[in-house]
Amino acid sequence: MKKRIQTVLEFIAARLSEQSTWQGVGFLVALTGAKYGAGLDWGQAAGLGGVMSAALKMIFPDQVKP
């Protein structure tokens, strides 16, 4: 059981180190916050989420793997 928990935590840590995870999180936060918090329609909220995702992509460049 301890090994399984360690494996799951390693998997989560690996996903959190990827920029695509943070782009997805930013997109979801922008989408739900804009729709339910600011009262935008879905198209406007998705556009805001796309802008947030693009900004994260520019701030955190791709990691070059050896």
C-alpha angles and dihedrals in degrees: 000000000000091000091051092052090049090050092050092048091049090051092050092047090051092051092048090056092059119091092218089065091056091045089055092047091049091048093051093046092049092045097049095037093050094045099044103021104039097026097235121156119253094263093053091044091051090049090053090049090051091052090050091049092049092049091053089048090054095045096047110041122204116280114239110228118212 
